[in-house]
Each structure stands twice: as C-alpha cells, then as structure tokens.
Amino acid sequence: MAGKFELKKSPSGKFMFNLKAGNGQVILTSELYNEKASAENGIASVKKNSADDARFERKKSKNDEPYFVLTATNGQTIGKSEMYTTTAAMENGIASVKTNGPTAAIDDTTAA
C-alpha cells in the first residue's frame, strides 16, 4: 500500500496535513494553515523537498528523544515527525518520508 497525504481541517477551522506511510502510520505532520491553498502548497513542498537528505534536520527534544524536521530550501519548516525512542527509528522515519513523500496521493477530507 502506498503512502498518502491526509489533508484535513482542524477543530479550530485551520488546515493541516499528515503524510502517512503505506501502513497508515503518520510520518510527518504539518503546521496549521489559515487557508486550504496554503496547506496544499505545503504538500507540494514536501513532494519537492522530501527526496533531498539535506532538507532534513535531525534534532533531539528536551527529553532527549530524536525527531526530525523537513525544511524548504528557504529554511522554512514544512513538517515535523513524532518523537522517536531511538536514532535508528528516526532514520527509518526519514527514509519513509523520502520514499513516500515525492509520490504520495492526496486524500482531501476537508469537504471545503
């Protein structure tokens, strides 16, 4: 099963997306956008940037949990991962975004 972008509306009325792996697990979450078109532009940016390893910033939380952030060429954050228990698990998450991001279909659940 292929990965997909799930475009949805938050309870506050803003728009966001998750990139899900083929197994349905969320591997990247966007920020909240005021406009649906902005969220769609975010998805296009993931498709464009997710194949480039240099676009991934590997980080650690205050609790020393590894996670990553995907950035655009201008340095703006496109999305971030969940917190992982190990660096190896985080690297698997990055590999999954690289695999699924460029070609994932969009599942628009906003009904807007």
Rosetta constraint file for C-alpha pairs under 8 A:
AtomPair CA 1 CA 22 HARMONIC 4.73 0.50
AtomPair CA 1 CA 23 HARMONIC 6.98 0.50
AtomPair CA 2 CA 21 HARMONIC 6.93 0.50
AtomPair CA 2 CA 22 HARMONIC 4.52 0.50
AtomPair CA 2 CA 100 HARMONIC 7.16 0.50
AtomPair CA 2 CA 104 HARMONIC 6.92 0.50
AtomPair CA 3 CA 19 HARMONIC 7.20 0.50
AtomPair CA 3 CA 20 HARMONIC 5.39 0.50
AtomPair CA 3 CA 21 HARMONIC 4.32 0.50
AtomPair CA 3 CA 22 HARMONIC 4.26 0.50
AtomPair CA 3 CA 23 HARMONIC 7.68 0.50
AtomPair CA 3 CA 24 HARMONIC 7.46 0.50
AtomPair CA 3 CA 100 HARMONIC 5.25 0.50
AtomPair CA 3 CA 101 HARMONIC 7.64 0.50
AtomPair CA 3 CA 104 HARMONIC 5.27 0.50
AtomPair CA 3 CA 105 HARMONIC 7.26 0.50
AtomPair CA 4 CA 19 HARMONIC 5.82 0.50
AtomPair CA 4 CA 20 HARMONIC 5.37 0.50
AtomPair CA 4 CA 21 HARMONIC 6.78 0.50
AtomPair CA 4 CA 22 HARMONIC 7.41 0.50
AtomPair CA 4 CA 100 HARMONIC 7.35 0.50
AtomPair CA 4 CA 101 HARMONIC 7.96 0.50
AtomPair CA 4 CA 104 HARMONIC 4.50 0.50
AtomPair CA 4 CA 105 HARMONIC 4.88 0.50
AtomPair CA 4 CA 106 HARMONIC 5.78 0.50
AtomPair CA 4 CA 107 HARMONIC 6.77 0.50
AtomPair CA 5 CA 17 HARMONIC 6.42 0.50
AtomPair CA 5 CA 18 HARMONIC 5.65 0.50
AtomPair CA 5 CA 19 HARMONIC 4.47 0.50
AtomPair CA 5 CA 20 HARMONIC 6.18 0.50
AtomPair CA 5 CA 43 HARMONIC 7.49 0.50
AtomPair CA 5 CA 104 HARMONIC 6.24 0.50
AtomPair CA 5 CA 105 HARMONIC 6.06 0.50
AtomPair CA 5 CA 106 HARMONIC 4.66 0.50
AtomPair CA 5 CA 107 HARMONIC 5.86 0.50
AtomPair CA 6 CA 17 HARMONIC 5.31 0.50
AtomPair CA 6 CA 18 HARMONIC 5.21 0.50
AtomPair CA 6 CA 19 HARMONIC 6.35 0.50
AtomPair CA 6 CA 20 HARMONIC 7.33 0.50
AtomPair CA 6 CA 106 HARMONIC 6.09 0.50
AtomPair CA 6 CA 107 HARMONIC 4.86 0.50
AtomPair CA 6 CA 108 HARMONIC 6.12 0.50
AtomPair CA 6 CA 109 HARMONIC 7.06 0.50
AtomPair CA 7 CA 15 HARMONIC 7.31 0.50
AtomPair CA 7 CA 16 HARMONIC 5.96 0.50
AtomPair CA 7 CA 17 HARMONIC 4.37 0.50
AtomPair CA 7 CA 18 HARMONIC 6.77 0.50
AtomPair CA 7 CA 39 HARMONIC 7.66 0.50
AtomPair CA 7 CA 106 HARMONIC 6.92 0.50
AtomPair CA 7 CA 107 HARMONIC 6.04 0.50
AtomPair CA 7 CA 108 HARMONIC 4.77 0.50
AtomPair CA 7 CA 109 HARMONIC 5.88 0.50
AtomPair CA 7 CA 110 HARMONIC 6.65 0.50
AtomPair CA 8 CA 15 HARMONIC 5.80 0.50
AtomPair CA 8 CA 16 HARMONIC 5.66 0.50
AtomPair CA 8 CA 17 HARMONIC 5.99 0.50
AtomPair CA 8 CA 108 HARMONIC 6.43 0.50
AtomPair CA 8 CA 109 HARMONIC 5.13 0.50
AtomPair CA 8 CA 110 HARMONIC 4.79 0.50
AtomPair CA 9 CA 13 HARMONIC 5.78 0.50
AtomPair CA 9 CA 14 HARMONIC 5.58 0.50
AtomPair CA 9 CA 15 HARMONIC 4.52 0.50
AtomPair CA 9 CA 16 HARMONIC 6.35 0.50
AtomPair CA 9 CA 109 HARMONIC 7.56 0.50
AtomPair CA 9 CA 110 HARMONIC 5.36 0.50
AtomPair CA 10 CA 14 HARMONIC 5.29 0.50
AtomPair CA 10 CA 15 HARMONIC 5.96 0.50
AtomPair CA 10 CA 16 HARMONIC 7.07 0.50
AtomPair CA 10 CA 32 HARMONIC 8.00 0.50
AtomPair CA 13 CA 34 HARMONIC 7.90 0.50
AtomPair CA 14 CA 32 HARMONIC 5.93 0.50
AtomPair CA 14 CA 33 HARMONIC 5.54 0.50
AtomPair CA 14 CA 34 HARMONIC 5.05 0.50
AtomPair CA 14 CA 35 HARMONIC 6.91 0.50
AtomPair CA 14 CA 36 HARMONIC 7.86 0.50
AtomPair CA 15 CA 32 HARMONIC 5.57 0.50
AtomPair CA 15 CA 33 HARMONIC 4.97 0.50
AtomPair CA 15 CA 34 HARMONIC 6.28 0.50
AtomPair CA 15 CA 35 HARMONIC 6.46 0.50
AtomPair CA 15 CA 36 HARMONIC 5.70 0.50
AtomPair CA 15 CA 39 HARMONIC 6.18 0.50
AtomPair CA 16 CA 29 HARMONIC 7.75 0.50
AtomPair CA 16 CA 30 HARMONIC 5.74 0.50
AtomPair CA 16 CA 31 HARMONIC 6.19 0.50
AtomPair CA 16 CA 32 HARMONIC 5.03 0.50
AtomPair CA 16 CA 33 HARMONIC 6.11 0.50
AtomPair CA 16 CA 39 HARMONIC 5.84 0.50
AtomPair CA 17 CA 29 HARMONIC 6.10 0.50
AtomPair CA 17 CA 30 HARMONIC 5.48 0.50
AtomPair CA 17 CA 31 HARMONIC 7.94 0.50
AtomPair CA 17 CA 39 HARMONIC 6.95 0.50
AtomPair CA 17 CA 43 HARMONIC 7.59 0.50
AtomPair CA 18 CA 26 HARMONIC 6.21 0.50
AtomPair CA 18 CA 27 HARMONIC 7.36 0.50
AtomPair CA 18 CA 28 HARMONIC 5.63 0.50
AtomPair CA 18 CA 29 HARMONIC 4.55 0.50
AtomPair CA 18 CA 30 HARMONIC 6.34 0.50
AtomPair CA 19 CA 26 HARMONIC 5.83 0.50
AtomPair CA 19 CA 27 HARMONIC 5.73 0.50
AtomPair CA 19 CA 28 HARMONIC 5.05 0.50
AtomPair CA 19 CA 29 HARMONIC 6.50 0.50
AtomPair CA 19 CA 97 HARMONIC 7.73 0.50
AtomPair CA 19 CA 101 HARMONIC 7.22 0.50
AtomPair CA 20 CA 24 HARMONIC 5.36 0.50
AtomPair CA 20 CA 25 HARMONIC 5.28 0.50
AtomPair CA 20 CA 26 HARMONIC 4.34 0.50
AtomPair CA 20 CA 27 HARMONIC 5.54 0.50
AtomPair CA 20 CA 28 HARMONIC 7.15 0.50
AtomPair CA 21 CA 25 HARMONIC 5.42 0.50
AtomPair CA 21 CA 26 HARMONIC 6.44 0.50
AtomPair CA 21 CA 27 HARMONIC 6.42 0.50
AtomPair CA 21 CA 96 HARMONIC 6.72 0.50
AtomPair CA 21 CA 97 HARMONIC 7.69 0.50
AtomPair CA 21 CA 100 HARMONIC 6.51 0.50
AtomPair CA 22 CA 100 HARMONIC 7.96 0.50
AtomPair CA 27 CA 81 HARMONIC 5.79 0.50
AtomPair CA 27 CA 82 HARMONIC 7.07 0.50
AtomPair CA 27 CA 93 HARMONIC 6.16 0.50
AtomPair CA 27 CA 96 HARMONIC 7.31 0.50
AtomPair CA 27 CA 97 HARMONIC 6.58 0.50
AtomPair CA 28 CA 79 HARMONIC 5.84 0.50
AtomPair CA 28 CA 80 HARMONIC 5.32 0.50
AtomPair CA 28 CA 81 HARMONIC 4.72 0.50
AtomPair CA 28 CA 82 HARMONIC 7.32 0.50
AtomPair CA 28 CA 97 HARMONIC 7.29 0.50
AtomPair CA 29 CA 79 HARMONIC 5.11 0.50
AtomPair CA 29 CA 80 HARMONIC 5.40 0.50
AtomPair CA 29 CA 81 HARMONIC 6.24 0.50
AtomPair CA 30 CA 42 HARMONIC 7.65 0.50
AtomPair CA 30 CA 78 HARMONIC 6.10 0.50
AtomPair CA 30 CA 79 HARMONIC 4.20 0.50
AtomPair CA 30 CA 80 HARMONIC 6.57 0.50
AtomPair CA 31 CA 78 HARMONIC 7.30 0.50
AtomPair CA 31 CA 79 HARMONIC 6.41 0.50
AtomPair CA 32 CA 39 HARMONIC 7.88 0.50
AtomPair CA 33 CA 38 HARMONIC 6.18 0.50
AtomPair CA 33 CA 39 HARMONIC 5.90 0.50
AtomPair CA 34 CA 38 HARMONIC 7.36 0.50
AtomPair CA 35 CA 39 HARMONIC 6.76 0.50
AtomPair CA 36 CA 40 HARMONIC 6.29 0.50
AtomPair CA 37 CA 41 HARMONIC 6.16 0.50
AtomPair CA 38 CA 42 HARMONIC 6.24 0.50
AtomPair CA 39 CA 43 HARMONIC 6.38 0.50
AtomPair CA 40 CA 44 HARMONIC 6.35 0.50
AtomPair CA 41 CA 45 HARMONIC 6.18 0.50
AtomPair CA 42 CA 46 HARMONIC 6.31 0.50
AtomPair CA 42 CA 78 HARMONIC 6.24 0.50
AtomPair CA 43 CA 47 HARMONIC 6.31 0.50
AtomPair CA 44 CA 48 HARMONIC 6.23 0.50
AtomPair CA 45 CA 49 HARMONIC 5.94 0.50
AtomPair CA 45 CA 72 HARMONIC 6.82 0.50
AtomPair CA 45 CA 78 HARMONIC 7.18 0.50
AtomPair CA 46 CA 50 HARMONIC 5.34 0.50
AtomPair CA 46 CA 70 HARMONIC 7.77 0.50
AtomPair CA 46 CA 78 HARMONIC 6.81 0.50
AtomPair CA 46 CA 101 HARMONIC 6.15 0.50
AtomPair CA 46 CA 102 HARMONIC 7.08 0.50
AtomPair CA 47 CA 51 HARMONIC 7.75 0.50
AtomPair CA 47 CA 101 HARMONIC 5.17 0.50
AtomPair CA 47 CA 102 HARMONIC 4.03 0.50
AtomPair CA 47 CA 103 HARMONIC 6.77 0.50
AtomPair CA 47 CA 104 HARMONIC 7.87 0.50
AtomPair CA 48 CA 102 HARMONIC 6.46 0.50
AtomPair CA 49 CA 55 HARMONIC 6.44 0.50
AtomPair CA 49 CA 70 HARMONIC 7.86 0.50
AtomPair CA 49 CA 71 HARMONIC 7.53 0.50
AtomPair CA 49 CA 72 HARMONIC 6.33 0.50
AtomPair CA 49 CA 73 HARMONIC 7.72 0.50
AtomPair CA 49 CA 102 HARMONIC 7.95 0.50
AtomPair CA 50 CA 55 HARMONIC 7.00 0.50
AtomPair CA 50 CA 56 HARMONIC 7.93 0.50
AtomPair CA 50 CA 70 HARMONIC 7.22 0.50
AtomPair CA 50 CA 97 HARMONIC 6.38 0.50
AtomPair CA 50 CA 98 HARMONIC 5.14 0.50
AtomPair CA 50 CA 101 HARMONIC 5.75 0.50
AtomPair CA 50 CA 102 HARMONIC 6.41 0.50
AtomPair CA 51 CA 97 HARMONIC 7.99 0.50
AtomPair CA 51 CA 98 HARMONIC 4.83 0.50
AtomPair CA 51 CA 99 HARMONIC 7.49 0.50
AtomPair CA 51 CA 101 HARMONIC 7.46 0.50
AtomPair CA 51 CA 102 HARMONIC 6.69 0.50
AtomPair CA 52 CA 56 HARMONIC 7.67 0.50
AtomPair CA 52 CA 98 HARMONIC 7.61 0.50
AtomPair CA 55 CA 70 HARMONIC 5.65 0.50
AtomPair CA 55 CA 71 HARMONIC 5.18 0.50
AtomPair CA 55 CA 72 HARMONIC 6.55 0.50
AtomPair CA 55 CA 73 HARMONIC 7.24 0.50
AtomPair CA 56 CA 68 HARMONIC 6.44 0.50
AtomPair CA 56 CA 69 HARMONIC 5.70 0.50
AtomPair CA 56 CA 70 HARMONIC 4.70 0.50
AtomPair CA 56 CA 71 HARMONIC 6.37 0.50
AtomPair CA 56 CA 94 HARMONIC 7.67 0.50
AtomPair CA 57 CA 68 HARMONIC 5.47 0.50
AtomPair CA 57 CA 69 HARMONIC 5.14 0.50
AtomPair CA 57 CA 70 HARMONIC 6.41 0.50
AtomPair CA 57 CA 71 HARMONIC 7.46 0.50
AtomPair CA 58 CA 66 HARMONIC 7.28 0.50
AtomPair CA 58 CA 67 HARMONIC 6.18 0.50
AtomPair CA 58 CA 68 HARMONIC 4.56 0.50
AtomPair CA 58 CA 69 HARMONIC 6.69 0.50
AtomPair CA 59 CA 66 HARMONIC 5.77 0.50
AtomPair CA 59 CA 67 HARMONIC 5.40 0.50
AtomPair CA 59 CA 68 HARMONIC 5.60 0.50
AtomPair CA 59 CA 69 HARMONIC 7.62 0.50
AtomPair CA 60 CA 64 HARMONIC 5.20 0.50
AtomPair CA 60 CA 65 HARMONIC 5.19 0.50
AtomPair CA 60 CA 66 HARMONIC 4.40 0.50
AtomPair CA 60 CA 67 HARMONIC 5.93 0.50
AtomPair CA 61 CA 65 HARMONIC 5.09 0.50
AtomPair CA 61 CA 66 HARMONIC 6.41 0.50
AtomPair CA 61 CA 67 HARMONIC 7.27 0.50
AtomPair CA 61 CA 83 HARMONIC 7.73 0.50
AtomPair CA 65 CA 83 HARMONIC 5.84 0.50
AtomPair CA 65 CA 84 HARMONIC 5.81 0.50
AtomPair CA 65 CA 85 HARMONIC 5.91 0.50
AtomPair CA 65 CA 86 HARMONIC 7.19 0.50
AtomPair CA 66 CA 83 HARMONIC 5.94 0.50
AtomPair CA 66 CA 84 HARMONIC 5.31 0.50
AtomPair CA 66 CA 85 HARMONIC 6.75 0.50
AtomPair CA 66 CA 86 HARMONIC 6.42 0.50
AtomPair CA 66 CA 87 HARMONIC 5.79 0.50
AtomPair CA 66 CA 90 HARMONIC 6.34 0.50
AtomPair CA 67 CA 80 HARMONIC 7.60 0.50
AtomPair CA 67 CA 81 HARMONIC 5.80 0.50
AtomPair CA 67 CA 82 HARMONIC 6.24 0.50
AtomPair CA 67 CA 83 HARMONIC 5.06 0.50
AtomPair CA 67 CA 84 HARMONIC 5.96 0.50
AtomPair CA 67 CA 90 HARMONIC 5.98 0.50
AtomPair CA 68 CA 80 HARMONIC 5.83 0.50
AtomPair CA 68 CA 81 HARMONIC 5.50 0.50
AtomPair CA 68 CA 82 HARMONIC 7.96 0.50
AtomPair CA 68 CA 90 HARMONIC 7.21 0.50
AtomPair CA 68 CA 94 HARMONIC 7.54 0.50
AtomPair CA 69 CA 77 HARMONIC 6.69 0.50
AtomPair CA 69 CA 78 HARMONIC 7.53 0.50
AtomPair CA 69 CA 79 HARMONIC 5.91 0.50
AtomPair CA 69 CA 80 HARMONIC 4.30 0.50
AtomPair CA 69 CA 81 HARMONIC 6.43 0.50
AtomPair CA 70 CA 77 HARMONIC 5.98 0.50
AtomPair CA 70 CA 78 HARMONIC 5.58 0.50
AtomPair CA 70 CA 79 HARMONIC 5.42 0.50
AtomPair CA 70 CA 80 HARMONIC 6.09 0.50
AtomPair CA 71 CA 75 HARMONIC 5.44 0.50
AtomPair CA 71 CA 76 HARMONIC 5.37 0.50
AtomPair CA 71 CA 77 HARMONIC 4.39 0.50
AtomPair CA 71 CA 78 HARMONIC 5.28 0.50
AtomPair CA 71 CA 79 HARMONIC 7.27 0.50
AtomPair CA 72 CA 76 HARMONIC 5.39 0.50
AtomPair CA 72 CA 77 HARMONIC 6.43 0.50
AtomPair CA 72 CA 78 HARMONIC 6.42 0.50
AtomPair CA 81 CA 93 HARMONIC 7.77 0.50
AtomPair CA 84 CA 89 HARMONIC 6.19 0.50
AtomPair CA 84 CA 90 HARMONIC 5.75 0.50
AtomPair CA 85 CA 89 HARMONIC 6.93 0.50
AtomPair CA 85 CA 90 HARMONIC 7.96 0.50
AtomPair CA 86 CA 90 HARMONIC 6.47 0.50
AtomPair CA 87 CA 91 HARMONIC 6.21 0.50
AtomPair CA 88 CA 92 HARMONIC 6.28 0.50
AtomPair CA 89 CA 93 HARMONIC 6.34 0.50
AtomPair CA 90 CA 94 HARMONIC 6.35 0.50
AtomPair CA 91 CA 95 HARMONIC 6.17 0.50
AtomPair CA 92 CA 96 HARMONIC 6.16 0.50
AtomPair CA 93 CA 97 HARMONIC 6.32 0.50
AtomPair CA 94 CA 98 HARMONIC 6.21 0.50
AtomPair CA 95 CA 99 HARMONIC 6.17 0.50
AtomPair CA 96 CA 100 HARMONIC 5.94 0.50
AtomPair CA 96 CA 101 HARMONIC 7.92 0.50
AtomPair CA 97 CA 101 HARMONIC 5.13 0.50
AtomPair CA 98 CA 102 HARMONIC 7.04 0.50
AtomPair CA 100 CA 104 HARMONIC 5.55 0.50
